[in-house]
Amino acid sequence: MSEEAGSPELSLSGFSSLFSISSTTHPPPAAHPYHLDLPCLSLSIGTAAGAGEDQAVSSSGGDDQETTASVRMMKNRESALRSRARKRAYVQELEKEVRRLVDDNLKLKRQCKQLKAEMAALVQQQPTDR
């Protein structure tokens, strides 16, 4: 069985390629600006002639480690994408809150200025003899 770089495969001896796992990447869609080239794992299951026989499953240790590492890497990338999306949503909420607070602050400053002007007018209207 020949292996390509980045394409882990599982070999089960005696099952005539009953199971196989392969990894491929798909070209990014043009409309999505944040697309990452993540590997796509596929699992093929077939039938064996001697299905009732006990067969030994053999797999080289390096392939298992590479497969495990690539699966872990893919899960890590997905987790990072979800984390970035959560952070982006959180920052957008904070920005919205900042805009609301700035608007409230401006409104309160105008109200304060208006009340000071009304107070000054009332002070001038009071009789000066106390």
C-alpha positions as CSV (number, residue, x, y, z in Angstrom):
1,M,0.0,0.0,0.0
2,S,1.6,3.3,-1.0
3,E,1.0,6.3,1.3
4,E,0.9,9.9,0.2
5,A,2.1,12.7,2.5
6,G,-0.8,13.9,4.7
7,S,-3.0,11.0,3.7
8,P,-3.2,8.5,6.5
9,E,-4.5,5.0,5.7
10,L,-5.4,2.1,7.8
11,S,-4.6,-1.4,6.6
12,L,-6.3,-4.5,7.9
13,S,-4.5,-7.6,6.8
14,G,-6.6,-10.5,5.6
15,F,-9.7,-8.4,5.0
16,S,-8.7,-7.3,1.5
17,S,-9.0,-3.6,2.3
18,L,-12.3,-4.1,4.2
19,F,-11.7,-0.8,6.0
20,S,-9.8,2.2,4.8
21,I,-9.4,5.7,6.1
22,S,-8.1,8.4,3.8
23,S,-7.6,12.2,4.2
24,T,-8.3,14.8,1.6
25,T,-8.6,18.6,1.4
26,H,-11.3,20.4,-0.6
27,P,-10.6,23.7,-2.5
28,P,-12.0,26.7,-0.5
29,P,-15.3,28.1,-1.7
30,A,-14.8,31.5,-3.3
31,A,-17.6,33.2,-1.3
32,H,-16.2,32.4,2.2
33,P,-13.4,34.7,3.3
34,Y,-12.4,32.8,6.5
35,H,-12.2,29.3,5.0
36,L,-9.4,27.2,6.2
37,D,-8.1,24.1,4.3
38,L,-9.0,21.5,6.9
39,P,-8.4,17.8,6.1
40,C,-11.5,15.7,5.4
41,L,-11.4,12.2,6.8
42,S,-13.4,9.5,5.1
43,L,-14.0,5.9,6.2
44,S,-14.8,3.1,3.8
45,I,-16.3,-0.1,5.0
46,G,-16.6,-3.1,2.7
47,T,-17.4,-6.8,3.0
48,A,-14.9,-9.7,3.4
49,A,-15.2,-13.2,1.9
50,G,-14.4,-14.9,5.2
51,A,-16.4,-12.7,7.5
52,G,-16.8,-15.4,10.1
53,E,-13.1,-16.1,10.4
54,D,-11.0,-14.5,13.1
55,Q,-8.5,-12.2,11.4
56,A,-5.6,-10.3,12.9
57,V,-5.7,-6.5,12.5
58,S,-2.3,-4.9,11.8
59,S,-1.5,-1.2,11.7
60,S,1.8,0.4,12.0
61,G,2.3,2.6,15.1
62,G,3.4,5.6,13.1
63,D,0.2,5.7,11.1
64,D,-1.9,5.6,14.2
65,Q,0.1,8.4,15.7
66,E,-0.2,10.4,12.5
67,T,-3.9,9.8,12.3
68,T,-4.4,10.7,15.9
69,A,-2.3,13.8,15.5
70,S,-4.2,14.9,12.4
71,V,-7.6,14.3,14.1
72,R,-6.4,16.2,17.2
73,M,-5.1,19.0,14.9
74,M,-8.5,19.2,13.1
75,K,-10.4,19.3,16.4
76,N,-8.1,21.9,17.7
77,R,-8.7,24.1,14.5
78,E,-12.4,23.7,14.9
79,S,-12.2,24.6,18.5
80,A,-10.1,27.7,17.7
81,L,-12.6,28.7,15.0
82,R,-15.4,28.4,17.6
83,S,-13.4,30.4,20.1
84,R,-12.7,33.2,17.6
85,A,-16.4,33.3,16.8
86,R,-17.3,33.6,20.5
87,K,-14.6,36.3,21.0
88,R,-15.9,38.2,17.9
89,A,-19.5,38.1,19.3
90,Y,-18.3,39.2,22.7
91,V,-16.4,42.1,21.3
92,Q,-19.4,43.1,19.2
93,E,-21.6,43.1,22.3
94,L,-19.0,45.2,24.2
95,E,-18.8,47.7,21.3
96,K,-22.6,47.9,21.3
97,E,-22.6,48.6,25.1
98,V,-19.9,51.3,24.6
99,R,-22.1,53.0,22.0
100,R,-25.1,52.9,24.3
101,L,-23.1,54.2,27.3
102,V,-21.6,57.1,25.2
103,D,-25.1,58.0,24.0
104,D,-26.4,57.9,27.6
105,N,-23.4,60.0,28.7
106,L,-24.1,62.7,26.1
107,K,-27.8,62.8,27.0
108,L,-26.9,63.2,30.7
109,K,-24.4,66.0,29.9
110,R,-27.1,67.9,27.9
111,Q,-29.6,67.4,30.7
112,C,-27.0,68.6,33.3
113,K,-26.2,71.7,31.2
114,Q,-30.0,72.4,30.8
115,L,-30.6,72.1,34.5
116,K,-27.6,74.4,35.3
117,A,-29.1,77.0,33.0
118,E,-32.5,76.7,34.6
119,M,-31.0,77.0,38.0
120,A,-29.0,80.1,37.0
121,A,-32.2,81.7,35.7
122,L,-34.0,80.9,38.9
123,V,-31.2,82.4,41.0
124,Q,-31.4,85.6,39.0
125,Q,-35.2,85.8,39.5
126,Q,-34.9,85.6,43.3
127,P,-35.2,88.9,45.2
128,T,-31.8,90.1,46.3
129,D,-32.9,91.3,49.7
130,R,-32.7,88.6,52.2
